[in-house]
Amino acid sequence: MELNFPRSALVIIDVQNDFCPKGALEVKDGDGVIEPLNRLSSLFAKRGGHVVATQDWHPPDHVSFASSHENKNPGDKVFLSGGGEQMLWPCHCVQGSAGADFHERLGKKSITLIIRKGFRAGLDSYSAFFENDRKTVTGLDGFLKALSIDTVVLGGLALDYCVLYSALDAAKLKFNTIVAGDAVRGVDIPPGSVEQALKLLAEAGVTIVESGDIK
């Protein structure tokens, strides 16, 4: 797959310690995304592309933490007063913590923009483009369009949540949207969510390729 790199961006989703092995919200083989993402990052930088990374960046009392709700456990769901269902997770990616840091092996030299999301206590954010109220923007869309970007390649963690929602939003925003299939891993909570994510991506017209096929 040949890209027009000056009009393309690599979006690295949440490759943070808490989502990698031994992290608070470990994704199985989560650090397996690092090598292909580093290769892509170097390729984009060499050929005039753009590299963006996102970080979950939660306050200690974030609404997505089970510990923020009485008698609730990770995996439970609650309905928020502002509307919408919220999946509850273990406390993770707390602002300024080691768990919120990018994995030490992730190459950061080529990253030109870091989007921090989920930093509002009462509002979660899966997508790199919108908070979960589906109205509050992160600024990524405006940044990319100001650079005349029309193609985004996504990879990172986790396939069935933040990568999924980011890719679906990219497609809705009329970007040519590609997911690097060897540069994602899923948490699969609840079971079957990875399979469902792949189905939703296909229905949205998102292309899934191996990172080595991007040239």
Backbone as a chain_set.jsonl record, in Angstrom:
{"seq": "MELNFPRSALVIIDVQNDFCPKGALEVKDGDGVIEPLNRLSSLFAKRGGHVVATQDWHPPDHVSFASSHENKNPGDKVFLSGGGEQMLWPCHCVQGSAGADFHERLGKKSITLIIRKGFRAGLDSYSAFFENDRKTVTGLDGFLKALSIDTVVLGGLALDYCVLYSALDAAKLKFNTIVAGDAVRGVDIPPGSVEQALKLLAEAGVTIVESGDIK", "coords": {"N": [[0.847, -1.197, 0.0], [0.795, 2.02, -1.065], [1.495, 5.218, 0.189], [0.751, 8.73, 0.184], [2.881, 10.353, 1.809], [3.351, 13.043, 2.903], [0.73, 13.886, 3.187], [-0.316, 12.248, 5.054], [-0.879, 10.719, 8.274], [0.429, 9.049, 11.073], [-1.181, 7.662, 13.779], [-0.65, 6.969, 16.99], [-1.961, 5.041, 19.433], [-2.317, 5.269, 22.808], [-0.027, 3.803, 23.951], [0.93, 2.952, 26.643], [2.332, 2.421, 29.92], [0.486, 1.264, 31.748], [-1.209, -0.202, 30.141], [0.307, -2.177, 29.151], [2.217, -5.299, 29.594], [2.169, -6.261, 33.025], [0.977, -3.946, 33.786], [-1.629, -1.799, 35.206], [-4.005, -2.118, 33.839], [-3.708, -4.323, 32.045], [-3.152, -5.251, 28.704], [-3.161, -8.174, 26.93], [-0.081, -9.177, 25.632], [0.463, -6.567, 25.035], [2.739, -4.946, 24.665], [3.606, -5.893, 22.298], [2.903, -4.324, 20.192], [4.763, -2.393, 19.848], [7.186, -2.675, 18.321], [6.309, -2.836, 15.505], [5.047, -0.299, 15.403], [7.152, 1.45, 15.929], [8.696, 1.022, 13.645], [6.937, 2.011, 11.691], [6.728, 4.68, 12.552], [9.325, 5.642, 12.145], [9.424, 5.374, 9.364], [7.389, 7.14, 8.518], [8.456, 9.578, 9.435], [10.793, 9.731, 7.925], [9.817, 10.004, 5.36], [8.375, 12.315, 5.251], [5.925, 12.314, 6.519], [3.488, 12.612, 9.219], [3.468, 12.228, 12.773], [1.483, 11.342, 15.434], [0.641, 10.948, 18.871], [-1.416, 9.479, 21.408], [-2.45, 9.823, 24.835], [-4.041, 8.304, 27.57], [-5.151, 10.165, 30.317], [-5.86, 10.46, 33.222], [-7.557, 11.943, 36.061], [-7.233, 11.169, 39.615], [-9.75, 10.492, 40.634], [-11.341, 9.61, 38.564], [-14.249, 9.132, 36.511], [-14.408, 6.709, 35.194], [-13.232, 4.817, 36.77], [-13.639, 1.999, 38.798], [-13.264, 2.293, 41.499], [-14.218, 4.788, 42.017], [-16.877, 4.586, 42.443], [-19.386, 3.523, 44.61], [-19.504, 0.246, 45.869], [-18.938, -0.989, 43.414], [-17.329, -2.838, 40.794], [-14.464, -3.476, 38.652], [-15.415, -3.941, 35.286], [-18.115, -3.775, 35.743], [-21.001, -1.787, 34.819], [-22.157, 1.577, 34.686], [-24.704, 4.118, 34.676], [-24.399, 7.373, 33.662], [-25.058, 10.625, 35.063], [-25.203, 12.624, 33.175], [-26.044, 11.249, 31.038], [-25.662, 8.289, 29.121], [-23.803, 5.216, 28.998], [-21.323, 3.835, 31.104], [-18.471, 1.914, 31.117], [-16.711, 0.341, 33.744], [-13.401, 0.45, 35.025], [-10.228, -0.81, 36.321], [-8.259, 1.435, 38.335], [-6.26, 3.476, 36.369], [-3.614, 4.85, 34.34], [-3.184, 7.341, 35.646], [-2.838, 10.807, 35.946], [0.441, 11.974, 35.589], [1.567, 9.719, 36.711], [3.688, 6.75, 36.788], [2.455, 4.725, 35.43], [1.0, 6.051, 33.502], [2.863, 6.913, 31.745], [4.404, 6.788, 28.486], [5.383, 3.645, 27.091], [8.708, 2.594, 27.691], [10.115, 1.613, 25.506], [8.875, 2.591, 23.297], [9.388, 4.48, 20.461], [9.885, 7.899, 20.527], [10.879, 10.057, 19.227], [9.981, 10.93, 16.718], [7.446, 11.886, 17.147], [5.168, 14.485, 16.831], [2.994, 15.654, 17.984], [1.18, 15.325, 20.972], [-1.773, 14.059, 22.153], [-3.701, 14.412, 24.93], [-6.152, 12.693, 26.665], [-9.354, 12.128, 28.295], [-9.008, 13.589, 30.612], [-10.792, 15.009, 32.072], [-12.65, 14.792, 35.027], [-15.272, 13.793, 35.101], [-15.794, 12.692, 32.618], [-15.178, 10.343, 30.201], [-12.872, 9.192, 27.662], [-12.494, 7.518, 24.769], [-11.939, 7.757, 22.04], [-9.498, 9.263, 19.849], [-10.343, 11.583, 18.764], [-12.795, 12.586, 19.801], [-14.286, 13.224, 22.991], [-16.146, 11.025, 25.212], [-18.725, 12.028, 25.342], [-19.315, 12.604, 22.839], [-19.323, 15.11, 21.78], [-17.413, 16.907, 22.732], [-14.419, 17.99, 21.518], [-11.077, 16.798, 20.855], [-9.193, 18.194, 19.492], [-7.674, 17.015, 17.563], [-8.719, 16.531, 14.98], [-8.883, 19.108, 13.811], [-6.167, 19.794, 13.846], [-5.024, 17.906, 12.064], [-6.402, 18.462, 9.678], [-5.614, 21.077, 9.222], [-3.077, 20.658, 8.333], [-3.537, 19.575, 5.92], [-3.934, 16.83, 5.892], [-5.121, 13.768, 4.694], [-5.215, 11.069, 5.103], [-5.133, 8.61, 7.6], [-3.232, 6.433, 9.606], [-3.618, 3.984, 11.985], [-2.561, 2.586, 15.125], [-1.972, 0.647, 18.124], [-3.286, 0.604, 21.473], [-6.368, -0.007, 23.121], [-7.401, -2.455, 20.716], [-10.201, -2.978, 20.687], [-11.346, -0.844, 21.974], [-10.077, 2.053, 22.391], [-8.591, 2.232, 19.969], [-10.507, 1.295, 18.16], [-12.693, 3.202, 18.443], [-11.353, 5.528, 17.72], [-10.636, 4.974, 15.062], [-13.173, 4.617, 13.874], [-14.216, 7.193, 14.208], [-12.373, 8.652, 12.701], [-12.973, 7.708, 10.144], [-15.629, 8.632, 9.915], [-15.112, 11.319, 9.858], [-14.18, 11.617, 7.381], [-11.586, 10.884, 6.698], [-9.258, 8.891, 4.908], [-8.971, 5.834, 6.212], [-6.855, 3.675, 7.953], [-5.938, 0.731, 9.625], [-3.201, -0.65, 11.226], [-2.784, -3.899, 11.312], [-1.017, -5.654, 12.654], [-0.071, -4.058, 14.598], [-1.76, -3.632, 16.689], [-3.522, -4.622, 19.646], [-6.054, -6.364, 21.485], [-8.203, -5.948, 24.381], [-10.387, -7.483, 24.882], [-12.686, -7.389, 26.56], [-16.003, -7.01, 27.229], [-15.847, -10.628, 26.655], [-15.484, -11.402, 23.215], [-15.464, -8.855, 22.251], [-13.323, -8.026, 20.676], [-13.691, -9.381, 18.245], [-16.135, -8.225, 17.525], [-15.284, -5.594, 17.215], [-13.638, -5.757, 14.946], [-15.557, -6.387, 13.059], [-17.118, -4.04, 13.072], [-15.258, -2.168, 12.177], [-14.806, -3.079, 9.571], [-17.362, -2.697, 8.483], [-17.447, 0.047, 8.51], [-15.768, 0.731, 6.524], [-13.064, 0.811, 7.008], [-9.696, 0.141, 6.342], [-7.665, -2.678, 6.905], [-4.376, -3.525, 7.281], [-1.127, -5.135, 7.144], [1.671, -3.776, 8.853], [4.069, -3.833, 7.469], [3.3, -3.726, 4.839], [2.842, -1.141, 4.228], [4.028, 1.463, 2.37]], "CA": [[0.0, 0.0, 0.0], [1.599, 3.23, -1.172], [0.876, 6.404, 0.779], [1.292, 10.06, -0.011], [3.236, 10.573, 3.206], [3.116, 14.402, 3.409], [-0.691, 14.068, 3.481], [-0.704, 11.109, 5.897], [-0.455, 10.775, 9.672], [0.385, 7.87, 11.937], [-1.748, 7.988, 15.092], [-0.273, 5.927, 17.947], [-2.984, 5.128, 20.477], [-2.235, 4.834, 24.211], [0.993, 2.78, 24.251], [1.313, 3.394, 27.984], [2.731, 1.312, 30.795], [-0.64, 0.584, 32.395], [-1.858, -1.102, 29.191], [1.298, -3.167, 28.746], [2.397, -6.337, 30.616], [2.366, -5.857, 34.418], [0.289, -2.691, 34.052], [-2.879, -1.855, 35.974], [-5.069, -2.575, 32.934], [-2.841, -4.998, 31.074], [-3.642, -5.863, 27.478], [-2.284, -9.308, 26.641], [0.902, -8.91, 24.585], [0.313, -5.163, 24.665], [3.987, -4.373, 24.168], [3.858, -6.417, 20.96], [2.61, -3.297, 19.171], [5.807, -1.364, 19.839], [8.126, -2.824, 17.203], [5.751, -2.333, 14.246], [4.789, 1.14, 15.474], [8.432, 2.141, 15.781], [9.059, 0.969, 12.229], [6.083, 2.957, 10.979], [7.079, 6.031, 12.966], [10.554, 6.0, 11.426], [9.084, 5.492, 7.957], [6.651, 8.389, 8.33], [9.377, 10.707, 9.622], [11.745, 9.752, 6.814], [9.163, 10.341, 4.093], [7.629, 13.567, 5.34], [4.626, 12.153, 7.154], [3.307, 13.188, 10.549], [3.251, 11.213, 13.798], [0.741, 11.82, 16.606], [0.414, 9.921, 19.893], [-2.392, 9.831, 22.438], [-2.295, 9.308, 26.194], [-5.046, 8.424, 28.622], [-4.546, 11.097, 31.286], [-7.003, 10.541, 34.124], [-7.412, 12.336, 37.46], [-7.359, 9.996, 40.494], [-11.159, 10.189, 40.911], [-12.005, 9.596, 37.264], [-15.548, 8.455, 36.472], [-14.284, 5.36, 34.634], [-12.617, 3.92, 37.752], [-14.583, 1.336, 39.707], [-13.038, 2.827, 42.847], [-14.944, 6.057, 42.152], [-18.299, 4.275, 42.596], [-19.611, 2.651, 45.766], [-19.926, -1.143, 45.636], [-18.779, -1.349, 42.013], [-16.09, -3.528, 40.466], [-14.101, -3.421, 37.236], [-16.291, -4.756, 34.448], [-19.491, -3.306, 35.92], [-21.37, -0.607, 34.051], [-23.025, 2.529, 35.373], [-25.283, 5.143, 33.816], [-23.97, 8.666, 34.162], [-26.138, 11.601, 35.184], [-25.274, 13.358, 31.927], [-26.486, 10.344, 29.992], [-24.647, 7.393, 28.568], [-23.333, 4.085, 29.796], [-19.89, 3.873, 31.355], [-17.783, 0.716, 31.591], [-15.795, 0.649, 34.837], [-12.084, -0.163, 34.882], [-9.305, -0.528, 37.428], [-7.588, 2.725, 38.286], [-5.174, 3.364, 35.398], [-3.15, 6.043, 33.614], [-3.421, 8.54, 36.457], [-1.981, 11.913, 35.512], [1.75, 12.103, 36.216], [2.049, 8.46, 37.281], [4.509, 5.917, 35.904], [1.545, 3.956, 34.586], [0.525, 6.893, 32.403], [3.97, 7.186, 30.825], [4.593, 5.923, 27.328], [6.321, 2.545, 27.311], [10.069, 3.08, 27.465], [10.638, 1.175, 24.217], [8.199, 3.287, 22.21], [10.165, 5.587, 19.922], [9.139, 9.158, 20.656], [11.608, 11.118, 18.523], [9.246, 11.414, 15.546], [6.116, 12.367, 17.539], [5.087, 15.95, 16.776], [1.854, 16.108, 18.784], [0.615, 14.382, 21.943], [-3.14, 14.37, 22.572], [-4.07, 13.812, 26.22], [-7.61, 12.561, 26.677], [-9.886, 11.59, 29.537], [-8.474, 14.332, 31.76], [-11.914, 15.573, 32.833], [-13.023, 13.772, 36.007], [-16.589, 13.217, 34.856], [-15.989, 12.377, 31.204], [-14.165, 9.442, 29.667], [-12.552, 9.42, 26.256], [-11.854, 6.421, 24.052], [-11.485, 8.207, 20.73], [-8.491, 10.324, 19.749], [-10.974, 12.755, 18.17], [-13.897, 13.101, 20.612], [-14.564, 12.627, 24.294], [-17.261, 10.08, 25.112], [-20.016, 12.697, 25.166], [-19.413, 12.69, 21.381], [-19.409, 16.517, 21.406], [-16.185, 17.593, 23.108], [-13.341, 17.589, 20.612], [-9.713, 16.791, 21.401], [-8.369, 19.073, 18.676], [-6.899, 16.274, 16.57], [-9.283, 16.726, 13.643], [-8.452, 20.414, 13.332], [-4.721, 19.742, 13.617], [-4.74, 17.149, 10.85], [-6.93, 19.147, 8.498], [-4.788, 22.258, 8.993], [-1.898, 20.18, 7.618], [-4.028, 18.933, 4.685], [-3.869, 15.368, 6.021], [-6.349, 13.081, 4.278], [-5.094, 9.643, 5.41], [-4.582, 8.294, 8.917], [-2.895, 5.046, 9.919], [-3.716, 3.856, 13.441], [-2.13, 1.385, 15.822], [-1.839, 0.851, 19.56], [-4.052, -0.134, 22.468], [-6.614, -1.403, 22.756], [-8.146, -2.538, 19.471], [-11.65, -2.995, 20.859], [-11.829, 0.377, 22.625], [-9.578, 3.344, 21.911], [-8.275, 2.157, 18.543], [-11.779, 1.174, 17.455], [-13.433, 4.465, 18.399], [-10.556, 6.489, 16.955], [-10.745, 4.634, 13.639], [-14.532, 4.909, 13.426], [-14.36, 8.637, 14.097], [-11.576, 9.097, 11.555], [-13.752, 7.405, 8.933], [-16.768, 9.559, 9.88], [-14.584, 12.644, 9.54], [-13.811, 11.561, 5.964], [-10.207, 10.505, 6.446], [-8.95, 7.537, 4.471], [-8.596, 5.299, 7.522], [-6.143, 2.401, 7.871], [-5.444, 0.179, 10.885], [-2.09, -1.59, 11.067], [-3.298, -5.045, 12.043], [-0.009, -6.25, 13.531], [0.312, -3.04, 15.57], [-2.857, -3.473, 17.645], [-3.919, -5.759, 20.481], [-7.326, -6.089, 22.131], [-8.384, -6.383, 25.765], [-11.465, -8.48, 24.787], [-13.615, -7.266, 27.693], [-16.352, -8.403, 27.516], [-15.41, -11.562, 25.612], [-16.11, -11.182, 21.92], [-15.404, -7.455, 21.842], [-12.352, -7.879, 19.588], [-14.382, -9.82, 17.031], [-17.114, -7.198, 17.203], [-14.556, -4.422, 16.742], [-13.222, -6.005, 13.564], [-16.764, -6.297, 12.241], [-17.504, -2.637, 12.975], [-14.271, -1.504, 11.331], [-15.087, -3.472, 8.182], [-18.604, -2.038, 8.066], [-17.179, 1.477, 8.35], [-14.868, 0.929, 5.394], [-11.678, 0.949, 7.465], [-8.796, -0.848, 5.76], [-6.712, -3.277, 7.84], [-3.218, -4.067, 6.569], [0.069, -5.349, 7.934], [2.492, -2.57, 8.811], [5.097, -3.989, 6.448], [2.737, -3.468, 3.513], [2.721, 0.295, 4.034], [5.267, 1.911, 1.718]], "C": [[0.878, 1.24, 0.0], [0.824, 4.429, -0.639], [1.524, 7.666, 0.233], [1.646, 10.57, 1.383], [3.037, 12.012, 3.688], [1.643, 14.694, 3.722], [-1.23, 12.935, 4.355], [-0.169, 11.295, 7.311], [-0.565, 9.402, 10.304], [-0.128, 8.312, 13.294], [-1.518, 6.79, 16.018], [-1.167, 6.068, 19.17], [-2.516, 4.473, 21.787], [-1.244, 3.688, 24.475], [1.669, 3.184, 25.554], [1.55, 2.197, 28.883], [1.549, 0.557, 31.382], [-1.39, -0.354, 31.455], [-0.922, -2.214, 28.707], [1.491, -4.198, 29.867], [2.827, -5.762, 31.966], [1.719, -4.509, 34.744], [-1.034, -2.897, 34.753], [-4.045, -2.362, 35.136], [-4.392, -3.244, 31.738], [-3.626, -5.557, 29.894], [-2.662, -6.978, 27.129], [-1.388, -8.997, 25.449], [0.843, -7.455, 24.129], [1.593, -4.546, 24.122], [4.385, -4.934, 22.808], [3.579, -5.42, 19.858], [3.796, -2.366, 18.949], [6.719, -1.477, 18.626], [7.518, -2.362, 15.876], [5.458, -0.842, 14.265], [6.084, 1.939, 15.34], [8.899, 2.135, 14.33], [8.24, 1.981, 11.426], [6.45, 4.401, 11.305], [8.335, 6.516, 12.236], [10.275, 6.219, 9.946], [8.366, 6.808, 7.676], [7.589, 9.593, 8.446], [10.32, 10.845, 8.434], [11.108, 10.27, 5.535], [8.227, 11.552, 4.181], [6.23, 13.449, 5.894], [4.608, 12.761, 8.54], [2.991, 12.073, 11.533], [2.624, 11.874, 15.027], [0.615, 10.662, 17.589], [-0.629, 10.418, 20.883], [-2.02, 9.184, 23.766], [-3.615, 9.413, 26.939], [-4.403, 9.233, 29.74], [-5.596, 11.441, 32.346], [-6.644, 11.145, 35.48], [-7.678, 11.125, 38.363], [-8.797, 9.567, 40.77], [-11.971, 10.054, 39.624], [-13.245, 8.718, 37.274], [-15.443, 7.027, 35.948], [-13.696, 4.36, 35.614], [-13.689, 3.299, 38.64], [-14.469, 1.9, 41.117], [-13.75, 4.155, 43.08], [-16.437, 5.854, 42.396], [-18.468, 3.259, 43.729], [-20.132, 1.285, 45.321], [-19.885, -1.546, 44.164], [-17.405, -1.963, 41.781], [-15.74, -3.313, 39.0], [-14.938, -4.407, 36.42], [-17.754, -4.42, 34.614], [-19.736, -2.099, 35.013], [-22.271, 0.279, 34.899], [-23.589, 3.485, 34.323], [-24.988, 6.503, 34.441], [-25.124, 9.655, 34.156], [-26.302, 12.419, 33.903], [-25.748, 12.515, 30.763], [-25.34, 9.481, 29.497], [-24.2, 6.336, 29.555], [-21.82, 4.152, 29.924], [-19.406, 2.516, 31.854], [-16.798, 1.141, 32.678], [-14.525, -0.189, 34.726], [-11.3, -0.045, 36.18], [-8.713, 0.867, 37.259], [-6.359, 2.612, 37.373], [-4.838, 4.722, 34.802], [-3.484, 7.335, 34.357], [-2.373, 9.592, 36.088], [-0.674, 11.971, 36.301], [2.321, 10.829, 36.8], [2.909, 7.709, 36.281], [3.628, 5.115, 34.957], [1.033, 4.726, 33.385], [1.616, 7.197, 31.39], [3.902, 6.288, 29.601], [5.584, 4.819, 27.691], [7.723, 3.005, 26.903], [10.628, 2.688, 26.102], [9.948, 1.844, 23.033], [9.07, 4.446, 21.747], [9.347, 6.867, 19.906], [9.75, 10.304, 19.837], [10.78, 11.742, 17.397], [7.879, 11.995, 15.884], [6.102, 13.892, 17.564], [3.923, 16.509, 17.587], [1.421, 14.986, 19.715], [-0.762, 14.898, 22.35], [-3.408, 13.655, 23.883], [-5.583, 13.844, 26.348], [-8.066, 11.92, 27.982], [-9.405, 12.319, 30.771], [-9.55, 15.039, 32.559], [-12.474, 14.489, 33.743], [-14.325, 13.063, 35.662], [-16.843, 12.766, 33.438], [-14.849, 11.511, 30.7], [-13.928, 9.758, 28.203], [-11.85, 8.197, 25.696], [-11.205, 6.943, 22.768], [-10.394, 9.272, 20.838], [-9.097, 11.63, 19.253], [-12.037, 13.396, 19.049], [-13.889, 12.44, 21.992], [-15.847, 11.791, 24.176], [-18.648, 10.723, 25.112], [-20.309, 12.91, 23.687], [-19.561, 14.131, 20.892], [-18.098, 17.254, 21.656], [-15.031, 17.087, 22.261], [-11.996, 17.615, 21.334], [-8.798, 17.755, 20.671], [-7.627, 18.351, 17.563], [-7.412, 16.503, 15.152], [-8.803, 18.05, 13.043], [-6.969, 20.444, 13.006], [-4.41, 19.061, 12.296], [-5.217, 17.89, 9.606], [-6.173, 20.436, 8.198], [-3.518, 21.91, 8.225], [-2.253, 19.497, 6.3], [-3.853, 17.417, 4.699], [-5.195, 14.785, 5.539], [-6.335, 11.586, 4.585], [-4.515, 9.47, 6.803], [-4.366, 6.784, 9.025], [-2.865, 4.934, 11.432], [-3.148, 2.534, 13.93], [-2.04, 1.688, 17.302], [-2.817, 0.028, 20.358], [-5.285, 0.668, 22.902], [-7.53, -1.412, 21.531], [-9.633, -2.35, 19.668], [-12.2, -1.795, 21.623], [-11.223, 1.616, 21.952], [-9.166, 3.324, 20.444], [-9.564, 2.11, 17.727], [-12.471, 2.522, 17.319], [-12.671, 5.531, 17.621], [-10.694, 6.239, 15.463], [-12.141, 4.94, 13.105], [-14.749, 6.41, 13.269], [-13.559, 9.183, 12.928], [-12.341, 8.868, 10.254], [-14.941, 8.359, 8.803], [-16.335, 10.967, 9.487], [-13.968, 12.697, 8.143], [-12.314, 11.396, 5.71], [-10.18, 9.114, 5.817], [-8.304, 6.842, 5.662], [-8.057, 3.881, 7.397], [-5.744, 1.992, 9.28], [-4.333, -0.811, 10.564], [-2.379, -2.809, 11.936], [-2.309, -5.708, 12.972], [0.451, -5.28, 14.615], [-0.821, -2.704, 16.522], [-3.012, -4.767, 18.451], [-5.209, -5.368, 21.182], [-7.371, -6.583, 23.561], [-9.456, -7.473, 25.85], [-12.3, -8.554, 26.059], [-14.798, -6.426, 27.236], [-15.894, -9.326, 26.387], [-16.198, -11.373, 24.315], [-15.99, -9.765, 21.414], [-14.374, -7.216, 20.733], [-12.99, -8.265, 18.255], [-15.398, -8.781, 16.576], [-16.433, -5.944, 16.65], [-14.134, -4.584, 15.287], [-14.405, -5.907, 12.605], [-17.162, -4.84, 12.02], [-16.531, -1.858, 12.077], [-14.525, -1.811, 9.863], [-16.325, -2.761, 7.66], [-18.403, -0.549, 7.802], [-16.234, 1.766, 7.19], [-13.425, 1.166, 5.777], [-10.846, -0.19, 6.879], [-7.841, -1.368, 6.836], [-5.608, -3.937, 7.028], [-2.11, -4.38, 7.564], [0.978, -4.115, 7.785], [3.56, -2.643, 7.72], [4.613, -3.747, 5.033], [2.581, -1.984, 3.214], [4.058, 0.827, 3.523], [5.106, 3.351, 1.221]], "O": [[1.619, 1.483, 0.952], [-0.344, 4.63, -0.971], [2.699, 7.666, -0.134], [0.802, 11.153, 2.063], [2.582, 12.193, 4.817], [1.342, 15.645, 4.443], [-2.436, 12.688, 4.396], [0.857, 11.941, 7.522], [-1.541, 8.683, 10.091], [0.423, 9.232, 13.898], [-2.122, 5.732, 15.843], [-1.136, 7.088, 19.859], [-2.343, 3.255, 21.848], [-1.588, 2.714, 25.145], [2.796, 3.678, 25.576], [1.037, 1.105, 28.642], [1.6, -0.667, 31.504], [-2.135, -1.217, 31.919], [-1.33, -3.086, 27.94], [0.987, -4.001, 30.973], [3.71, -4.909, 32.05], [1.889, -3.988, 35.846], [-1.51, -4.025, 34.884], [-4.973, -2.972, 35.669], [-4.494, -2.792, 30.597], [-4.632, -6.246, 30.067], [-1.457, -6.74, 27.044], [-1.869, -8.604, 24.386], [1.139, -7.148, 22.975], [1.543, -3.712, 23.217], [5.381, -4.507, 22.225], [3.97, -5.635, 18.711], [3.828, -1.629, 17.963], [6.998, -0.474, 17.969], [8.143, -1.567, 15.174], [5.604, -0.178, 13.239], [6.1, 2.992, 14.702], [9.436, 3.13, 13.843], [8.777, 2.71, 10.593], [6.476, 5.25, 10.414], [8.395, 7.654, 11.771], [10.822, 7.139, 9.338], [8.69, 7.508, 6.716], [7.516, 10.519, 7.639], [10.608, 11.957, 7.99], [11.776, 10.903, 4.718], [7.399, 11.777, 3.298], [5.427, 14.372, 5.761], [5.592, 13.353, 8.984], [2.332, 11.093, 11.184], [3.163, 12.832, 15.581], [0.495, 9.51, 17.172], [-0.719, 11.613, 21.164], [-1.367, 8.141, 23.812], [-4.245, 10.471, 26.95], [-3.239, 9.013, 30.075], [-6.142, 12.543, 32.372], [-5.555, 10.898, 35.998], [-8.288, 10.153, 37.917], [-9.043, 8.407, 41.103], [-13.165, 10.355, 39.609], [-13.292, 7.693, 37.955], [-16.316, 6.208, 36.236], [-13.662, 3.165, 35.321], [-14.546, 4.005, 39.171], [-15.459, 1.976, 41.844], [-13.873, 4.599, 44.222], [-17.182, 6.824, 42.541], [-17.759, 2.253, 43.781], [-21.06, 1.179, 44.519], [-20.701, -2.351, 43.715], [-16.443, -1.65, 42.483], [-16.614, -3.003, 38.191], [-15.138, -5.555, 36.819], [-18.564, -4.733, 33.741], [-18.799, -1.479, 34.511], [-23.047, -0.206, 35.723], [-23.033, 3.641, 33.236], [-25.296, 6.742, 35.609], [-26.049, 9.543, 33.352], [-27.406, 12.858, 33.58], [-25.846, 12.998, 29.634], [-24.187, 9.912, 29.466], [-24.216, 6.534, 30.77], [-21.121, 4.485, 28.967], [-19.868, 2.023, 32.884], [-16.133, 2.169, 32.555], [-14.566, -1.37, 34.382], [-11.669, 0.741, 37.052], [-8.678, 1.404, 36.152], [-5.511, 1.744, 37.584], [-5.674, 5.626, 34.767], [-3.996, 8.291, 33.775], [-1.188, 9.293, 35.942], [-0.684, 12.012, 37.531], [3.432, 10.834, 37.33], [2.874, 7.987, 35.082], [4.01, 4.854, 33.816], [0.673, 4.134, 32.368], [1.331, 7.686, 30.297], [3.402, 5.166, 29.67], [6.5, 5.024, 28.488], [7.899, 3.707, 25.907], [11.525, 3.359, 25.591], [10.382, 1.686, 21.892], [9.45, 5.3, 22.549], [8.254, 6.913, 19.342], [9.183, 11.395, 19.774], [10.868, 12.946, 17.153], [7.211, 12.541, 15.006], [6.924, 14.516, 18.235], [3.873, 17.711, 17.849], [1.309, 13.833, 19.298], [-0.901, 16.023, 22.828], [-3.35, 12.427, 23.945], [-6.215, 14.885, 26.164], [-7.291, 11.265, 28.679], [-9.388, 11.75, 31.862], [-9.265, 15.611, 33.612], [-12.745, 13.379, 33.284], [-14.465, 11.864, 35.905], [-17.985, 12.484, 33.076], [-13.685, 11.906, 30.768], [-14.69, 10.5, 27.583], [-10.733, 7.876, 26.104], [-10.063, 6.606, 22.457], [-10.366, 10.068, 21.777], [-8.447, 12.674, 19.309], [-12.177, 14.619, 19.052], [-13.537, 11.27, 22.141], [-16.542, 11.848, 23.162], [-19.645, 10.032, 24.904], [-21.402, 13.339, 23.316], [-19.886, 14.358, 19.727], [-17.717, 18.127, 20.877], [-14.704, 15.9, 22.284], [-11.807, 18.358, 22.297], [-7.732, 18.1, 21.18], [-7.015, 18.992, 16.708], [-6.618, 16.653, 14.223], [-8.367, 18.092, 11.893], [-6.556, 21.042, 12.013], [-3.625, 19.573, 11.498], [-4.512, 17.937, 8.598], [-6.096, 20.849, 7.041], [-2.946, 22.763, 7.545], [-1.392, 18.914, 5.641], [-3.648, 16.797, 3.656], [-6.264, 15.254, 5.929], [-7.332, 10.902, 4.355], [-3.522, 10.109, 7.151], [-5.196, 5.98, 8.598], [-2.168, 5.7, 12.098], [-3.235, 1.508, 13.255], [-2.031, 2.853, 17.7], [-3.148, -1.098, 19.987], [-5.223, 1.891, 23.029], [-8.329, -0.498, 21.333], [-10.271, -1.635, 18.896], [-13.399, -1.735, 21.894], [-11.823, 2.163, 21.026], [-9.375, 4.312, 19.74], [-9.693, 2.805, 16.719], [-12.803, 2.942, 16.21], [-13.281, 6.351, 16.936], [-10.853, 7.18, 14.685], [-12.278, 5.467, 12.001], [-15.388, 6.852, 12.315], [-14.021, 10.088, 12.233], [-12.355, 9.727, 9.372], [-15.231, 8.841, 7.708], [-17.092, 11.712, 8.864], [-13.325, 13.677, 7.767], [-11.827, 11.73, 4.63], [-10.995, 8.258, 6.162], [-7.209, 7.218, 6.079], [-8.699, 3.003, 6.821], [-5.261, 2.822, 10.051], [-4.504, -1.702, 9.732], [-2.233, -2.754, 13.157], [-2.711, -6.276, 13.988], [1.273, -5.638, 15.458], [-0.848, -1.618, 17.101], [-2.671, -5.855, 17.985], [-5.444, -4.19, 21.448], [-6.663, -7.524, 23.922], [-9.444, -8.289, 26.771], [-12.585, -9.638, 26.569], [-14.629, -5.257, 26.891], [-15.588, -8.862, 25.289], [-17.418, -11.208, 24.329], [-16.365, -9.48, 20.277], [-14.539, -6.296, 19.932], [-12.842, -7.557, 17.259], [-15.51, -8.491, 15.385], [-16.946, -5.31, 15.728], [-14.259, -3.653, 14.491], [-14.275, -5.411, 11.486], [-17.506, -4.453, 10.904], [-16.948, -0.991, 11.309], [-14.469, -0.922, 9.014], [-16.339, -2.277, 6.528], [-19.098, 0.045, 6.978], [-15.934, 2.926, 6.909], [-12.64, 1.665, 4.971], [-11.255, -1.35, 6.923], [-7.273, -0.582, 7.593], [-5.87, -4.801, 6.191], [-2.159, -3.929, 8.708], [1.037, -3.499, 6.721], [3.911, -1.627, 7.12], [5.422, -3.58, 4.121], [2.232, -1.602, 2.097], [5.092, 0.658, 4.17], [6.037, 3.912, 0.644]]}, "num_chains": 1, "name": "protein.A"}
